[in-house]
């Protein structure tokens, strides 16, 4: 008897109602709609209310995915959760999703591959189901980046229109130091449900994934970790060591080469050509990266889907968010061959292949 396949059963998303467009950011940063669009393609992003953690969005997306799959939460026997912004340093988000769904104890695995987290999660789900360890698996990608943004309470009040402003020149300059980061990220979650079924050609077909520490410096947080003593300090916060460092040009060069390379390698391993691919879902970090990757692969617009302009970079949530909306737009009907590809801090990158 052939090993069972992890067959896609349903998807769901959760995005906060609060949308912040580029022009609004000019209240607290030296920026403009034109500056942000030109560099990233982003028009707006969503933010949660204070106190709303990644688990809240993850639970909402999970419920939507279960409903789409026609499955009760109690039928799940494994949860895999990808996030880089957990509610707490520990525990992770997986058990919080389990509790929020109101289901009995079950294995709940948290993975931390940042922007590539959901692609890695697809391989984990595939392995769990093929090995027989699980039959119904929930995969969640959820991130709340607004909590990481180095904005003061007053800056948040001005940004959200609770305070008419303006900010003083010193605070505006301090905020603008990080404009290349702050304007890129948003909050959101996406989830997929998979069932074990006999191999009929559908389901997760495989993945090609890589990790390489040699590039860790191009995208990392210098502080807040066991390499520092104490783990976090007032000095780290004052020096902005808790804020991510990103060498954008280096990230761009790697992303536009390694995502296409992984996609080609994955298709070739499974005996497919690019002409047989129905949809490519790329990590939504920067529209310019994705346009260059699409061009490198020679794919028409009909075979890709972008939504970064509406949500910004939601890290672990971008792949399921983008796939869910592409599916709603009719780009991924049953039988479609879909590839997912991403690159993120670590460096982690790769691709996963699924027959819907």
N, C-alpha and C positions, 0 to 999 in steps of 0.2 A: 504494500500500500504506500502510495506517495505521501510525503510529509504535507500537512495542511498548509494552506496559504493564509496570509493576513489580508483579508479582503475588506476593502473600504465599505463602510456601512452608512456613514453620515458625517456631516460637518456642521459646525456652528461657530459664531464669533461673538465678541462682546467689545464694544467701543463706547467710551464715555460720551455723554451728550454735549459736553463743553468743547466747542471747536474754537481754536485760536488761529486766526489767519496771520499772514506775514506782516501786514500793515500794523496789526495790533502789537507785534513785538517791538515796533519802533518806539513804543512808549517807554521801554526799559532798556533798549539796546541801540547802539548806533548801527542801524541796519535799515533795509527797505525791502519791499516786495520784489523789486527787480533784482536786488543783490542775491536774495535767497533763491529765487526761481532760476536765475542764471547758473548758479553753482550746484543746485541739487534737484530742481524740478518740483520742489515741495511748495504747496500753496497754503495748506493748513495742517493742523495736527490736533489730537484730542487729549485732554487732560482730565484725570479724576479729581474729585474733591479731596481736600486734605483728610488723611486717615484711611483712605481706601487703598488697600494693598493689592499686590498681584493676585493673591488668592481669590479675592472677590470677583475680579474679571475672569479668572480661570474657571471658577464655579459657574458663572453665568454662561460662558462659552461651552462648558461641558454639558450643561443642561440642554442647551440648544442643539448640540451635536447628538446627544442621546435621543432627543425628540425627533430629529431628522432621521436617525437610524431606526426609529420605532422600537427602542430598547429601554427597558427599565434600568435605573442606576444599579439596582441590586443584582443585575445579571453580570456586572463587571467582575472580573477576577484579577485585574491588574491596572494600575495607573502609572503612567510615565509623564513626568512634568518637566518641561524645559523652561528655565528662567535665569536671568542674571540679576534680578531685583526681587529676591524673596522678601516676604513680609518681615522676617526676622533673620538675624545671622544664622540661627538655628532655632527650631526645626525648619525643614524645607517646606515647599508649597504643596507637595503631593499629599501629605496627610491632612492638610487643611482643606484640600479639595474633597478628599474622602469624607471628612466630617461635614462639610457643607452640603454634600449630596445626600447625607443622612443614611449612609450604607454601612454594613458591618465591616470590621477590620479586614484589610486585604493588603497585598504588597503595593507599596507606593514608592516609586523610584524618582529621585530628582537628578537631573543631569545639567551640567554647566558648560556648555560650549558656546555661550553668548549668541551671536547672530547665526551661527550654524547649528544651534541647539535642536531645532525641529527636524532638520535633515538627519542628524544623528539619532534623534528619537524614532524616526521611521525605520532605521536599521535595527534599533533595539526592539521595537514592536515586531518586526519581521522575525527576529531571532526567538523572541518569547513564544510566538505562535507556532513557528516551524518546529521548535523543540518540544512542543506539547506542554510547556509550563503554564500557558494561559490560552484561553479561548475567546474571551471578549475583553479587549484592551482599549482604554481611553488614553489618547495622547494629547497633551495640553501644552501650548506655548503661550506664555503670558508675561508681560513686562510693564512696569510702571516707572517710566523714566523721570517723570516730573519730580519725584522725591529726590533724585540725584542732582537736580539743577541748582547751581550755586547762586540762588537768588534770595535776597532777604525777604522777611515778611512784608515789608513796605513795597518792595519791587513786585511781589505777587499781587498785592492790593492794587497797585497802579496798573499792572498788566491786565488784571481782571475787571478793571473799571470801578473798583470799590473806593479807590482814592483817585481824585482827579489829577494828582501830580502837579507839576513835573518832578522827576527825581533831581537831586542836586548833581552837579557835574561830576563829583567824585564817585558817587554810586553808579551813575551812568557809565563812567569809564571802567569801573570795576566789573560791571556786568558785561560790557562790550569785549572785555578780554577773552570771554568764552563764547562769543557769538557764533563762532564756527562750529560749536558743539550744540549749544542750547537750541538753535533753530531747527536742528535735524531730527530731533527725537519726539516721539509721542507715546501715549499709553494705549494698550490694547491687548486682546487675547483671541486666540483661535484654538479650536479643538477638532479632533477627528476620532471616530470610533471605528474599530476594526474587529471583524469576526473571523474565527477559524472556519475555513471551508475546504472541501476537497479541491485539489488543483484542477482548475478549469481554464487556466491562462490569465485569470483576473487576480488582482491583489498586488502587494508589494513584490516586485520582481528581484530587487537587489539594490545595492548601494556601493559607491566608491567614495571613501572618506579618508581624510588625511589630517594630521596634526604635526606642527613643526614649531618648536620653541625658539628657533633662531630669529624669528620675526616678532618676538613678544614685545619689543620696545615700541613698535609702531602703533600699538593700540593697547593701552593698559592704564591701570590706576596705580600711581606710584606708592600711595599710602594705604592704610587700612588693611593690615594683613600680618601674618605671623613673622614676616621678615622684619617687622618693626616692633620695638618694645618701648612703650606699650603699643598694643594693637592699633589704637587710634588715640590721638592727643590733640590738645588745643593748638599746638604748633603745626601739626599736620593740616588742620583745618585752615589756620591762618595762612599757611603757605600754599593752599590749594592743592595739596597732595592727595586729597580725596576726590579730585576732579579728574576724569579721564584725560589722558594724553593721546592725541591722534595725529599722526603724520599723514595727512589726507592724500598727498600725491603718491606716496608709497603704497597706501592701501588701494588707491585707484588702480595703479599699475598691476598689482597682484590680482585684484578682483577681476579685471577685464581679461586676464590671461588664464587664471586658474579655474574660474567657473566654467568657461567654455571647454577647457581641456578635460575637466572632470566629466562634463556632460558627454563629450565625444567618447571618452574612455568607457563610460558606463553603457552607452548605447552599443558600442562595439562588442563589449563583453557579452551582451545578451543578443547579439546578432541583428541589431537594428541599425538603420541609417537615419540621418537627420530628417530625410524626407518622410520617414514613417512616424516621426514624432508629431503628436497632435497639439501638445501644449507644453511650453516651458514656463515654469513658475520660478522666478528668481527672487532672491532676498531683496527686499525693498529698502536699500540703504541710500541710494542715490540714482536718480533717473539717468544721469549721464553715464554712470557705470553700466547700467542695464542696456542702454542704447548701444554702447560700444560692444558689450558682450553679444547682444543680438546680431549686430553687424558682423562680428567675428564668426558667428555660426551661420550666417546667411539665412536667418529665419524671417518670414514675413510677419507683419503686425498681427495677422490673424492667429498666429501660433504663440503669442506671448500675451501677458496681461500685466498691467501696471496699476497700482493704486497708491503709490507713494505720495502723489500730489495731495491726497486727501488725509492721510494718516501719518505721514512722516515715517521714520524708522522706528518700528515697534519691536525690533530685535527678534526674540523667539517667536513672536506672533506674526511676523510678516508672511511666512510661507502659508500657514493655514488661512490667514485673512485673505490673502491674494487668491488662493485656490478656491475658497468658498465663493468669492465674488465672481471669479472666472466661471465657475460652475453655474452660478445663478444667471450669468450672461450667455449660457449655452455653449461655452467653449470646452467643456469637459463632460460630454454625455457618456452614458455607460459604454464601455468598450474602448474609450479613448486611452491612448498611451501618453502619460504625463511624466515629465521629469521635473524634479525640484533641485535647485542648486543654490548654494550660499557660501559666503566666506565671512569669517569674523575673527575676533581676538583669540589669540592663542599661540600661533595662528591655527585656526581650524577651517577646513573647507571641504567641499565635495558635492556629491549629487546622489539622489535616490530616484528610482524608477518605479512607476505604479501603473498598472492597467486598471482603469476605473471599472 
